[in-house]
Each structure stands twice: as structure tokens, then as C-alpha cells.
Amino acid sequence: MDFSLAWQKLHQIGRDLMLALPNLVFGLVVFAGFVLLARGVRALVQRVMRSKKSSHNLPVLLSRLAYVAMLILGVLVTVTIVLPGFTPASLVSALGVGGIAIGFAFKDIFQNFLAGILLLFTEPFRIGDQIKYKDFEGTVEDIQTRATTIKTYDGRRVIIPNAELFTNAVTVNTAYDKRRLQYDVGIGYGDNIARARELMLEAMREVPGVMQDPAPEALVMDLAESSVNIRARWWVDPPRQADVLDAQDKVLEAIKNKLSANGIDLPYPTRQILLHDQTETTDGNRRQQREGWPAGQGDIPLARAEVPRPSAADQQETSG
């Protein structure tokens, strides 16, 4: 076999690589310089925007856009150095041919990227806020171009795509300076409601961390099966989860101790079950309204107490 043709091809490829090696090395050096330049521009934009006391997320947004723009410019310059025949016009024509396929392939990536920019720009929540999305709740650690990272209260990391956060409902627990909490407390039907309400308000006012303005409230909410339910409502500041749990723990303990010390019953759920004998002649008095049926009319069975009982002599005759 004649390997001369293959050898000539390999020799030509090697010679082309050696000729392109200086351009490749120089291109890599230029790209590394653009990477360093992009980092410097990102830091400069963050410093300038934060000195102007703008919104919290805007410096992050502008610095990341500047960083990405410098990297794209660096890639274009590097490709132009390595491939002298490459021009931006050829790039546009290439994207025009495969733009539709690229768009379908990276649709989710582009969607999350745009949603991340809009989240940073509109600021429905900021880094450090505590949010709740579906079953996930925690503190926002970072808003990246693709996804938002939150740290749950039990120390786990959750990564949520930005498109979901932008198009769905999100609860921001720390959007305002204060937050209202509530809890239903059941008292006995024989207890004085006004007195129980007064004691609950007094207990809430004594708890450190409970705001006096807006003032705590105690509202009757339900006449339940075994208790009268009074809803205790109070405000806390700041509204972070640790402060919320701490305030709720102290408030419930204070209410329970205050009510118990003043003789207010805190009943357990109870249910009364009435059993009736369904035998016709020995059933209850059906001339009166009873649980489960109305008062009988006309010829109705006698009550148990009205049914004639046989005497001792009749019982002896029957047994004999």
C-alpha cells in the first residue's frame, strides 16, 4: 500500500498547526486578559453603583451584564486572532442559519436568563430576604442568571429556576418591617369570655418583642364542639423566622400560664355520644323531641318507664 498521500496530508496538517500555534497562544493570552478585565469591570461597576446608594440588586445586575459583555467581546477578539478570516459578518450569517435550532435547544436557558435579569431589575425580593415558594421556604442566598439559590431553615440548599419564580406566586416574609402572627386558643363554654380575652391581651403585652403599636388583639372566632375559640393576634419586628418562632413560643407560654393561673379552662376536644335502645316497646319517650328524631304524633310506642311490667305472681305462673 502507498502511504505517501496520507503522510503528505499529515505533514500538511502539522505544518498548518505550527503556523497557527503563535496565533493560538496569542489568542489565549488575549482571552485571559479579557477575563481579568471583565472581573475588574464587574468590581468597578459594583463599587460605583453601591456608592450611589441604589437598589440592592441593581449593582449585581449591571455588574453581571458588564462581565458577560466583556467575555463576549473577548471571545470575538480571540476567534479573530486565531482565525484571521473570521469576521463578525460571518458570525451573523452562521447564527442566521442555525439560529432557530439554537433557539429551540436553549429555550429554557434563555428563558431563565431573561427571568433572572428581570428579577434583579424589578426586585420582587432581594438577596437576604426570606421567601416561600410552593413547599420551599428559606433565605435567598444568590440570584444567578439561571436560577435562584435559597437556604432552607433546616440547613439545606434549594436551587429554583428563575422562570418559575418570575411566573408563579412567591411569598416574601421579609418584604415589610413587621409581621402579624396569630393562634387560636380554646376556652371552656362555662368560662367568662370577656375575662379570658382580657387575660390573653395582658399576657401578650407582657412578652418582650411583641409590638404595642399595632396593639395585640383577641377575637372570638368560633363556637366549636367543645370550646370557644379566641384568636390571639400580635405583631413582631423584625419578621425573620427566628424572631417569629421565638415570639410565638413566648406568647403561647404566657397565654397558657395566665389563663391557667386565673382558673380559665383549656378543654380537650370532647364528643358526646347518645345511645338509644331501638326496640319499639322499650324505646325512649317519643312524645317529646329528642336527638335524632322529632316528637311523635298519634299512636306511638310507650316509653320504657310506661311499659307495664309483670308482677311477681304473674312471673311465677309463667314459670310454673
DANORFEN-V505211 format. One record per residue. SS is DSSP state (H for helix, E for strand, - for the rest). OMEGA is omega in radians with two decimals (999 if undefined). D_LAST is the distance of its C-alpha to the last C-alpha in Angstrom with 1 decimal. Layout:
ss:SS omega:OMEGA d_last:D_LAST
ss:SS omega:OMEGA d_last:D_LAST
//
This chain:
ss:- omega:-3.11 d_last:130.4
ss:- omega:-3.14 d_last:132.4
ss:- omega:-3.08 d_last:130.7
ss:H omega:-3.13 d_last:133.6
ss:H omega:3.11 d_last:132.1
ss:H omega:3.13 d_last:128.9
ss:H omega:3.10 d_last:130.9
ss:H omega:3.12 d_last:132.9
ss:H omega:3.12 d_last:129.8
ss:H omega:3.12 d_last:128.4
ss:H omega:3.13 d_last:131.7
ss:H omega:3.12 d_last:131.8
ss:H omega:3.12 d_last:128.3
ss:H omega:3.12 d_last:129.2
ss:H omega:3.11 d_last:132.4
ss:H omega:3.11 d_last:130.6
ss:H omega:3.13 d_last:128.0
ss:H omega:3.11 d_last:130.9
ss:H omega:-3.12 d_last:132.5
ss:H omega:-3.08 d_last:129.3
ss:H omega:3.11 d_last:128.4
ss:H omega:3.11 d_last:130.4
ss:H omega:-3.14 d_last:128.9
ss:H omega:3.13 d_last:125.4
ss:H omega:3.13 d_last:126.0
ss:H omega:3.10 d_last:127.6
ss:H omega:3.10 d_last:124.7
ss:H omega:3.10 d_last:122.1
ss:H omega:3.11 d_last:124.1
ss:H omega:3.14 d_last:124.3
ss:H omega:3.08 d_last:120.5
ss:H omega:3.08 d_last:119.8
ss:H omega:3.10 d_last:122.1
ss:H omega:3.08 d_last:120.1
ss:H omega:3.10 d_last:116.9
ss:H omega:3.12 d_last:118.3
ss:H omega:3.12 d_last:119.7
ss:H omega:3.10 d_last:116.4
ss:H omega:3.11 d_last:114.7
ss:H omega:3.11 d_last:117.5
ss:H omega:3.12 d_last:117.1
ss:H omega:3.12 d_last:113.4
ss:H omega:3.14 d_last:113.8
ss:H omega:3.14 d_last:116.5
ss:H omega:3.11 d_last:114.5
ss:H omega:-3.13 d_last:111.5
ss:H omega:-3.12 d_last:113.9
ss:H omega:-3.09 d_last:115.6
ss:H omega:3.13 d_last:112.4
ss:H omega:3.08 d_last:110.6
ss:H omega:3.11 d_last:113.7
ss:- omega:3.11 d_last:113.4
ss:- omega:3.09 d_last:109.8
ss:- omega:-3.14 d_last:108.5
ss:- omega:-3.05 d_last:104.8
ss:H omega:-3.05 d_last:103.2
ss:H omega:-3.08 d_last:102.8
ss:H omega:3.06 d_last:106.1
ss:H omega:3.11 d_last:108.2
ss:H omega:-3.13 d_last:105.9
ss:H omega:-3.08 d_last:106.2
ss:H omega:3.14 d_last:110.0
ss:H omega:3.12 d_last:110.6
ss:H omega:3.09 d_last:108.6
ss:H omega:3.10 d_last:110.3
ss:H omega:3.13 d_last:113.7
ss:H omega:-3.14 d_last:112.7
ss:H omega:-3.14 d_last:111.6
ss:H omega:3.13 d_last:114.7
ss:H omega:3.11 d_last:117.0
ss:H omega:3.10 d_last:115.3
ss:H omega:3.09 d_last:115.7
ss:H omega:3.12 d_last:119.3
ss:H omega:3.12 d_last:119.7
ss:H omega:3.14 d_last:118.2
ss:H omega:3.13 d_last:120.6
ss:H omega:-3.13 d_last:123.7
ss:H omega:3.13 d_last:122.7
ss:H omega:3.11 d_last:122.2
ss:H omega:3.12 d_last:125.6
ss:H omega:-3.10 d_last:127.3
ss:H omega:-3.13 d_last:125.7
ss:- omega:-3.07 d_last:126.2
ss:- omega:-3.14 d_last:129.4
ss:- omega:-3.12 d_last:128.9
ss:- omega:3.09 d_last:125.6
ss:- omega:3.06 d_last:125.7
ss:H omega:3.12 d_last:123.1
ss:H omega:3.11 d_last:123.8
ss:H omega:3.08 d_last:122.7
ss:H omega:3.14 d_last:119.5
ss:H omega:3.13 d_last:118.8
ss:H omega:3.11 d_last:119.4
ss:H omega:3.10 d_last:117.2
ss:H omega:3.11 d_last:114.4
ss:H omega:3.13 d_last:114.9
ss:H omega:-3.06 d_last:114.3
ss:H omega:-3.07 d_last:111.2
ss:H omega:-3.11 d_last:110.0
ss:H omega:3.13 d_last:107.2
ss:H omega:3.12 d_last:105.8
ss:H omega:3.14 d_last:106.1
ss:H omega:3.10 d_last:104.4
ss:H omega:-3.09 d_last:101.4
ss:H omega:-3.07 d_last:101.3
ss:- omega:-3.10 d_last:101.5
ss:H omega:-3.12 d_last:99.6
ss:H omega:-3.14 d_last:96.9
ss:H omega:3.13 d_last:99.5
ss:H omega:-3.14 d_last:101.7
ss:H omega:3.12 d_last:98.7
ss:H omega:3.11 d_last:97.6
ss:H omega:3.12 d_last:101.1
ss:H omega:3.11 d_last:101.6
ss:H omega:3.10 d_last:98.2
ss:H omega:3.10 d_last:99.3
ss:H omega:-3.14 d_last:102.5
ss:H omega:3.09 d_last:100.7
ss:H omega:3.12 d_last:98.2
ss:H omega:-3.09 d_last:101.0
ss:H omega:-3.10 d_last:103.0
ss:H omega:3.09 d_last:100.2
ss:- omega:2.96 d_last:98.4
ss:- omega:2.98 d_last:94.7
ss:- omega:-3.08 d_last:94.2
ss:- omega:3.05 d_last:96.6
ss:- omega:-3.07 d_last:96.8
ss:- omega:3.09 d_last:94.7
ss:- omega:3.05 d_last:92.2
ss:E omega:-3.04 d_last:88.5
ss:E omega:3.06 d_last:87.0
ss:E omega:3.09 d_last:83.8
ss:E omega:-3.08 d_last:83.9
ss:- omega:-3.11 d_last:80.6
ss:- omega:-3.06 d_last:78.9
ss:E omega:3.13 d_last:82.0
ss:E omega:-3.14 d_last:83.0
ss:E omega:-3.09 d_last:85.9
ss:E omega:-3.14 d_last:89.5
ss:E omega:3.11 d_last:92.3
ss:E omega:-3.08 d_last:94.6
ss:E omega:3.03 d_last:97.1
ss:E omega:-3.11 d_last:97.8
ss:- omega:-3.12 d_last:99.6
ss:- omega:-3.14 d_last:101.2
ss:- omega:-3.03 d_last:98.3
ss:E omega:3.08 d_last:95.2
ss:E omega:-3.12 d_last:94.0
ss:E omega:3.07 d_last:92.7
ss:E omega:3.08 d_last:90.0
ss:E omega:-3.11 d_last:88.6
ss:E omega:-3.09 d_last:84.9
ss:- omega:3.09 d_last:83.5
ss:- omega:2.97 d_last:82.1
ss:- omega:3.07 d_last:85.6
ss:- omega:3.13 d_last:85.7
ss:E omega:3.11 d_last:88.4
ss:E omega:3.13 d_last:87.6
ss:E omega:-3.07 d_last:90.4
ss:E omega:3.09 d_last:89.8
ss:E omega:-3.08 d_last:92.3
ss:H omega:-3.12 d_last:94.2
ss:H omega:3.12 d_last:93.5
ss:H omega:3.13 d_last:89.8
ss:H omega:-3.10 d_last:90.4
ss:H omega:-3.06 d_last:92.9
ss:H omega:-3.11 d_last:90.8
ss:- omega:-3.12 d_last:87.3
ss:- omega:3.12 d_last:85.7
ss:- omega:3.08 d_last:86.4
ss:E omega:3.13 d_last:85.1
ss:E omega:-3.07 d_last:87.8
ss:- omega:-3.09 d_last:86.1
ss:- omega:-3.13 d_last:89.5
ss:- omega:-3.11 d_last:91.3
ss:- omega:-3.04 d_last:91.2
ss:- omega:-3.10 d_last:91.8
ss:- omega:-3.07 d_last:88.3
ss:E omega:3.14 d_last:84.7
ss:E omega:3.07 d_last:81.5
ss:E omega:3.14 d_last:78.3
ss:E omega:3.12 d_last:74.8
ss:E omega:-3.14 d_last:71.2
ss:E omega:3.13 d_last:67.9
ss:E omega:3.14 d_last:66.1
ss:E omega:3.05 d_last:62.6
ss:E omega:-3.12 d_last:61.6
ss:- omega:3.11 d_last:58.3
ss:- omega:3.12 d_last:57.4
ss:- omega:-3.11 d_last:57.4
ss:- omega:3.11 d_last:61.0
ss:- omega:-3.07 d_last:64.1
ss:H omega:-3.11 d_last:65.8
ss:H omega:3.13 d_last:69.3
ss:H omega:3.13 d_last:69.1
ss:H omega:3.12 d_last:68.0
ss:H omega:3.13 d_last:70.8
ss:H omega:-3.14 d_last:73.4
ss:H omega:3.12 d_last:72.3
ss:H omega:3.10 d_last:72.6
ss:H omega:3.12 d_last:76.1
ss:H omega:3.13 d_last:77.1
ss:H omega:-3.12 d_last:76.0
ss:H omega:-3.13 d_last:77.9
ss:H omega:-3.09 d_last:81.0
ss:- omega:-3.07 d_last:81.1
ss:- omega:3.06 d_last:81.0
ss:- omega:3.14 d_last:84.5
ss:- omega:3.08 d_last:85.5
ss:E omega:-3.08 d_last:83.5
ss:- omega:3.08 d_last:86.0
ss:- omega:3.08 d_last:86.2
ss:- omega:0.08 d_last:87.9
ss:- omega:-3.07 d_last:86.0
ss:- omega:3.05 d_last:83.5
ss:- omega:-3.12 d_last:79.9
ss:E omega:3.04 d_last:77.2
ss:E omega:-3.01 d_last:73.4
ss:E omega:3.05 d_last:71.7
ss:E omega:-3.04 d_last:68.1
ss:E omega:-3.02 d_last:67.4
ss:E omega:2.95 d_last:63.6
ss:E omega:-3.01 d_last:60.4
ss:- omega:-3.06 d_last:58.4
ss:- omega:-3.05 d_last:54.6
ss:- omega:-3.10 d_last:54.7
ss:- omega:2.96 d_last:58.2
ss:E omega:-3.03 d_last:61.2
ss:E omega:3.10 d_last:64.0
ss:E omega:-3.11 d_last:67.5
ss:E omega:3.06 d_last:70.4
ss:E omega:3.14 d_last:73.1
ss:E omega:-3.14 d_last:76.5
ss:E omega:-3.10 d_last:79.6
ss:E omega:3.11 d_last:83.1
ss:E omega:3.10 d_last:84.9
ss:- omega:0.11 d_last:88.5
ss:- omega:-3.04 d_last:89.5
ss:- omega:-3.12 d_last:86.8
ss:- omega:-2.97 d_last:86.9
ss:H omega:3.14 d_last:83.8
ss:H omega:3.12 d_last:84.2
ss:H omega:3.12 d_last:84.7
ss:H omega:-3.13 d_last:81.7
ss:H omega:3.13 d_last:79.3
ss:H omega:3.13 d_last:80.7
ss:H omega:3.14 d_last:80.3
ss:H omega:3.11 d_last:76.8
ss:H omega:-3.11 d_last:75.7
ss:H omega:-3.12 d_last:77.2
ss:H omega:-3.12 d_last:75.9
ss:H omega:3.09 d_last:72.3
ss:H omega:-3.13 d_last:72.4
ss:H omega:3.14 d_last:73.9
ss:H omega:-3.12 d_last:71.4
ss:H omega:-3.13 d_last:68.4
ss:H omega:-3.12 d_last:69.8
ss:H omega:-3.14 d_last:70.8
ss:H omega:3.14 d_last:67.4
ss:H omega:-3.13 d_last:65.4
ss:H omega:-3.12 d_last:67.8
ss:- omega:3.01 d_last:67.2
ss:- omega:3.09 d_last:63.4
ss:- omega:-3.08 d_last:63.2
ss:- omega:3.01 d_last:60.1
ss:- omega:-2.94 d_last:60.6
ss:- omega:2.97 d_last:57.1
ss:- omega:3.05 d_last:55.8
ss:- omega:-3.14 d_last:54.6
ss:- omega:3.11 d_last:50.9
ss:- omega:-3.13 d_last:48.4
ss:- omega:-3.13 d_last:45.3
ss:- omega:3.13 d_last:42.4
ss:- omega:3.14 d_last:39.7
ss:- omega:3.13 d_last:36.4
ss:- omega:3.07 d_last:34.1
ss:- omega:-3.08 d_last:30.6
ss:- omega:3.05 d_last:31.3
ss:- omega:-2.97 d_last:27.7
ss:H omega:-3.02 d_last:28.4
ss:H omega:-3.13 d_last:25.8
ss:H omega:3.14 d_last:26.0
ss:- omega:3.14 d_last:29.8
ss:- omega:-3.09 d_last:32.2
ss:- omega:-3.09 d_last:33.9
ss:- omega:3.05 d_last:36.0
ss:- omega:3.13 d_last:37.7
ss:- omega:3.09 d_last:40.1
ss:- omega:-3.12 d_last:42.4
ss:E omega:3.14 d_last:41.2
ss:- omega:3.04 d_last:42.6
ss:- omega:3.10 d_last:42.6
ss:E omega:3.12 d_last:42.1
ss:- omega:3.11 d_last:43.3
ss:- omega:-3.12 d_last:41.4
ss:- omega:3.12 d_last:39.3
ss:- omega:3.06 d_last:40.3
ss:- omega:-3.09 d_last:38.5
ss:- omega:-3.10 d_last:34.8
ss:- omega:3.13 d_last:33.6
ss:- omega:3.10 d_last:30.3
ss:- omega:3.05 d_last:29.0
ss:- omega:-3.12 d_last:29.6
ss:H omega:-3.10 d_last:27.0
ss:H omega:-3.08 d_last:27.2
ss:H omega:3.13 d_last:26.9
ss:- omega:-3.13 d_last:23.6
ss:- omega:3.11 d_last:21.0
ss:- omega:3.13 d_last:18.2
ss:- omega:3.13 d_last:14.7
ss:- omega:3.14 d_last:14.3
ss:H omega:3.14 d_last:12.2
ss:H omega:3.12 d_last:10.4
ss:H omega:3.12 d_last:9.8
ss:H omega:3.11 d_last:8.5
ss:H omega:3.12 d_last:5.9
ss:H omega:3.14 d_last:5.0
ss:H omega:-3.11 d_last:5.5
ss:H omega:3.14 d_last:3.9
ss:- omega:999 d_last:0.0
//
